[in-house]
Amino acid sequence: MVAFNFEEASQTLFCLFDGRMDTVNSKIATERFNAKLSEFKGNAEKLRIVIDLGTVDYVASEFLRFSLSAAKCVQKGNFSIVNTDPQVLKVFIIAGLASILKVS
């Protein structure tokens, strides 16, 4: 569902999502993400977050909410979503979030 890898040199938290990010899976992923993020209390201003959706073929509105919430945890410009399936990218575009969240 979600795996984390922290690269200390660049202060980047890579979050690799897998499977369908429906409402239930998105809520579970949010809980896991928040638990992981709590490890960076006090250092969040330098943190970069990269969400990798390479193996995700569906996102629910709950995942869009998660993405917005995650982006607010770091400074502007330090959040991005990469390896997005064209159909998933379309959801972010229709919602008006593709450019705000740097989705590619």
C-alpha positions as CSV (number, residue, x, y, z in Angstrom):
1,M,0.0,0.0,0.0
2,V,2.6,2.6,1.0
3,A,6.4,2.3,1.6
4,F,8.7,5.0,2.8
5,N,12.3,5.8,2.1
6,F,14.1,8.8,3.6
7,E,17.1,10.2,1.8
8,E,19.1,12.1,4.4
9,A,21.4,13.9,2.0
10,S,18.5,15.7,0.2
11,Q,16.1,15.6,3.3
12,T,13.6,13.9,1.0
13,L,10.9,11.5,2.1
14,F,9.9,9.2,-0.8
15,C,6.4,7.6,-0.4
16,L,5.8,4.8,-2.8
17,F,2.1,3.9,-3.1
18,D,0.9,0.7,-4.6
19,G,-2.6,-0.5,-5.6
20,R,-5.9,1.3,-5.7
21,M,-6.1,4.4,-3.5
22,D,-9.8,4.0,-2.8
23,T,-11.3,5.6,0.2
24,V,-10.4,2.8,2.7
25,N,-6.8,2.4,1.4
26,S,-6.4,6.2,1.3
27,K,-7.4,6.5,5.0
28,I,-5.0,3.7,6.0
29,A,-2.2,5.3,4.0
30,T,-3.0,8.7,5.6
31,E,-2.6,7.2,9.1
32,R,0.7,5.5,8.1
33,F,2.0,8.8,6.5
34,N,1.1,10.8,9.6
35,A,2.9,8.3,11.8
36,K,6.0,8.5,9.6
37,L,5.8,12.3,9.4
38,S,5.7,12.5,13.2
39,E,9.4,11.3,13.1
40,F,10.3,14.6,11.5
41,K,8.8,17.0,14.1
42,G,11.0,20.0,14.4
43,N,12.7,19.4,11.0
44,A,9.7,19.6,8.7
45,E,10.7,23.0,7.3
46,K,13.6,21.4,5.5
47,L,11.7,18.3,4.5
48,R,10.8,17.5,0.9
49,I,8.1,14.9,0.1
50,V,7.9,13.0,-3.1
51,I,4.8,10.8,-3.7
52,D,5.4,8.0,-6.3
53,L,2.2,6.7,-7.9
54,G,4.0,4.5,-10.4
55,T,1.8,1.5,-9.6
56,V,-1.5,3.3,-8.7
57,D,-4.3,3.1,-11.3
58,Y,-7.1,4.7,-9.3
59,V,-7.4,7.5,-6.8
60,A,-10.5,8.5,-4.8
61,S,-11.3,11.9,-3.5
62,E,-10.0,10.8,-0.1
63,F,-6.5,10.5,-1.8
64,L,-6.8,14.0,-3.2
65,R,-7.5,15.3,0.3
66,F,-4.5,13.3,1.6
67,S,-2.3,14.9,-1.1
68,L,-3.4,18.4,-0.2
69,S,-2.9,17.7,3.5
70,A,0.6,16.2,2.9
71,A,1.6,19.2,0.8
72,K,0.7,21.6,3.6
73,C,3.2,19.8,5.9
74,V,6.2,21.2,4.0
75,Q,7.2,24.5,2.6
76,K,5.8,25.5,-0.8
77,G,7.7,23.8,-3.6
78,N,8.9,20.9,-1.5
79,F,6.1,18.5,-2.5
80,S,5.5,16.6,-5.7
81,I,3.7,13.6,-7.1
82,V,5.6,11.6,-9.8
83,N,5.1,8.6,-12.1
84,T,1.4,9.3,-12.4
85,D,-0.7,7.1,-14.6
86,P,-2.4,9.2,-17.3
87,Q,-5.9,8.3,-16.0
88,V,-4.8,9.3,-12.5
89,L,-3.2,12.5,-13.7
90,K,-6.5,13.3,-15.4
91,V,-8.3,13.2,-12.0
92,F,-5.8,15.7,-10.6
93,I,-6.2,17.9,-13.6
94,I,-10.0,17.9,-13.4
95,A,-9.8,18.6,-9.7
96,G,-7.5,21.6,-10.5
97,L,-4.7,20.2,-8.4
98,A,-2.1,19.1,-11.0
99,S,-0.2,22.3,-11.0
100,I,-0.7,23.2,-7.4
101,L,0.7,19.8,-6.2
102,K,3.3,19.5,-9.0
103,V,1.8,16.3,-10.4
104,S,3.7,14.6,-13.3
